[in-house]
């Protein structure tokens, strides 16, 4: 077999099944997502493992989890599919179809930075269609690795999940405790974080980038069980719920910047300086962007520079 070719037994369907099983955590869910039967997905996995000569998954309860070999192969499988997708998109653009910039926006930036960057990009000579995907970090990073999106704007991911990815730091910001102006604690001075124990608290969900930061703050302040904890990644829900209840919303400052400026929300006077963290752009390592995507990234940088 020529050294430039991979094992001819490995087909694109094998890679697709492998990636989807990892994404869904099981064969049944992967089959539904791919439009294939469970036996077909199981057979594809078995053929791939046979060709590679290693086991890619272990079963933990009802969920399939990657082996160490599977984790290694995942990086290369994601990169290969992403490169293939980019090649198809490039040729489609050369064929006369309009271009498309695909990005993920974490809650930290989907209120101010990304909308302003999209507006700036739309006015540029390279302005074209833009697809903005929102959601928690694990969802967006999964899309990034698979090539479904080309970049993620938001807080820096945890170092443990940065293999094969590159982060460009643009600015840093802290978290705040946002409440409605007539909240019982709104006018209090030098509050300790423990005061939130008696109120509903809007928290980032498990898996969100800022969740470990929030948990560390609560532990450091010896905060006990919360009276009513609500997990959400939705800025619109968080805002609405905070406006008509006594909830305390733990959120990145930029998300509520407009509400703070207008007086619709206020921040509690508590020290959250330990929550200061980097915000920027995450991409796949070694990615070469087309001109529109590069122009959009420049628009993000320009918006941040004017902040």
N, C-alpha and C positions, 0 to 999 in steps of 0.2 A: 504494500500500500504506500503510495507517495507520501512523504512526510508532511505535505501541505494539506492533506485531507484528513478529516476526522473519521472515526469508525463508521462505515456506511450503514451499519445497523441502527445508528442513532438518527432519528427523524425529528422534524419540527414538532410533530404531535407528541413525541416523548417529552420534549422540553416543556411544551404547553401544559401537559398533564402534571408534570413534576411541579411547575410553578404554581398551578392552581391548587393542587393538593396542599402545598405548603401554605398558600394564602388562606384556604378555607379550613385547614386543619383536619381534613378527612376526605375519603374517596367519594362518598355519596354527594356531599355538598359540591365538590369539584366537578363531578359529573353533571350536576344540575346547571352549574355555571357555564360549562363548556357545551352543553347539549349532548352529552354522551352518557351511555349506560355505566353503571358501577363496574360491571365486568370489563368493559372496554378500558376504563381508567386504570383498574387494577392490572390488567394485562400490559398496558403501556408502561406502568411503573416497573413491573417485573422485567420486561424486556430491557428497559433502561438500566436497571441495576445489574442485569446479566451482562450487558455490554460493557458497563463500567467495572464490573467485578467487585462492587462494594454495596453494602446496604445504605440506602439514603434516608430511611425513616425508621424510627422506633415507635411502638404503640404505647402511649401513656394514658390509661383509662380508655376513653372513647376517642381520644385525639391522637393523630399522627404527628410526631415531632421529629425534626431533623437530627440525624446522627452528626458526628463531627465531620465525616466525609460529605454528608449532605449539605452542611453549612458551607463547606468549601466550594462545592459544586454550585450552590445557589448563587454565589457572587458572579461566577462566570456565565451561568445560564441567564441571569438578569442582564448582564452586560451584553451578551450576544443578541438577545431579543430586542433590547433597547437600540442597539446599533442597526439591526435589521429594520426596525420600525422607522428609525431616522432616515435610513436609505430610501425606504418606500415613500416617506413623506417628502423627501428631497426631490425624487423623481416626479412625484405628483405635482409639486410646485413648478418644476421645469416644464411639465406638460400643459401648463396654463391655468391650473386651479389656484385660487387664492391661498396665501400662506396661512398658517395657524400657529399662534403662540400658546403653549399649554403650560399652565403653572398651578401650583397649589398655594393657597393662602391660609396660614394659621390665624386663629382669632386675634392674635396680637396685632396683625397688620391689615386685616380685611376691612377695617373701618376707615382708616386714614391713608396709610402708605400705598396699598395696592390700588384703591380707587383713583387716587391722584396719579399714580404711575400709568394706569390704563388710559386715563384722560390725556396725559401728556403724550403717551405713545400714539394715541389715535390721531393726534395733530401732526405727527412727524411724517416725513416722506416715506418711511418704511411701515407706517401704521397699517395693520391688517387685522384679521379676526383674532380674538383672544378668548380662550377658554379658561375660566377660573374655577378650580375645584377647591372646596372648603372641607373642613373636618379636622379630627384630631391628628396628631403627629404620626402615629403608626399607620393610619390609613394613607396619608399623603406620602410618607416615605415608601410604602409598598408600591404606590403608583409611580413614584420616581424611579425606583429600582427596576420596575417592569418596563419603563419607557412610555407609560401612558401619559405622563407629564414630564416636562424637561427641567423644572426647577421648583423649589419650595421656598417661599418667603416667610420668615417668622423667626422665632427663638431658635437658638442653636440646639440641635438634638443632643441627647446624652452621648458621651464618647463611646459607650458600649455598642451603639448602633451606627457608628460613623464609618465602618469598614466599607471601602469602595466609594465613599462620598467625600465631598470637599465643601467646607463652609467658608463663606466670605462675610466677615464681621463688618456691619455697617454702623450700628449704634448700640447703646445699652439703655435699658430702662428697668424700673422697679414695678412691683405690684402695689396696689392700693386696696383699702377697704372702702368700697363705695356704698352709700346709702342715700335715701331720699332726704331732702333738706329738713323735714320735720321729724326725722328719726329721733328716738329718745336719747341717743348717744351723740347726735350731730354736733352739739356745742360743748361737749366735754373736752377737757384739756389733758394731754399726756396720758392717754389711755394705755392700759396694758392689754395685750392681745387676748387675755383670758376673758375679757368682757363679752366676747362673741359667743361664749358658751350658752347664754340664755336667749339667743336669737336664732332664727333660721339663717343658715349659711350656704351661699351658693359657692360650690367648689368646682375646680376643674376635674374632669373624670380621670379615673385611673388609666394610665397610658399617655395622658397629656404631658407635654414637656414640663409645664410648670407645676404639675402635681407633686413631684418630690420636693420642690422648693417650698410649696405651701405646707406639706407635711412636716418638713424640717422646722419651719417657723412655729408651727403649732406645738411640736414636741419641745422646742427650746423655751417656749413660753409656758410650758406645763399645762397646756389646755386639755381639759378633760373631755368626756363624751359631749358631742354637740347635741343641742336640743332637737334640731331638725336639719339634717344635711341633705342638700340637693345638688346632684352632679349634673353639669351641663357644659357643652361646648358651644352653645348657641348664644351669640351676643344679643339677639333680639329678645329671646326669652329672658335672659338675665336682666336686661334693662327693664322689660315690662314688669317682671316679678318684683324687682327692687323698688320700682316707682309706687307700687300700691300695697306693699307689705313692710314689715320691720326687718326684712332680710338684710344681711351684710354680704355684699358681693366681693369676693376676693378675685381680683382681675388685673390684668396689665393696664397700666395708666393710659396708654394710647387708645385702648378700646373705648374708654369713657371720656376721653379728652374733650370732645364737643359738648357732652352733657355737663361736665365740670365747668367749662367756659360759660355755658348758658345758664348755669345755676339749677339745672334740672336734677343733678346729683351732686353730692358733696363727698369728701373723703374724711374718714375718721382720723383724729389726731393720734396716730400710733406709729411707732418706728418700724418700718418695713424695709430699711435700707439693706438688710441682708439678702433681700430678694433681687437685687440688681443683677441683671444678666444680659448677655449678648443677643442681638437680633440681626439677622442678615439673610443671605441667600445660600441655599444648599443645592448642590448639583452632583451628578455622577462624575467621578474622577475620569479625566481624559476626554470629556465631552467636547466636541467641536460644534458650536451653534451656527445656525444659518443667520443671515443678516437681520431678519425681523426679530428673532429671539435675542440676539445680541443687543439690538436697539432697545428692546423692552427692558433688559437688565440695566442698560445705561439710564433709562427713564426712572427705574427704581432708585438707582444711585443718586440721580439728580434731585428727586423728591426728598430723599433723606438729607442730602446736603443743604437743602433749603429749610429744613425743620428748625 
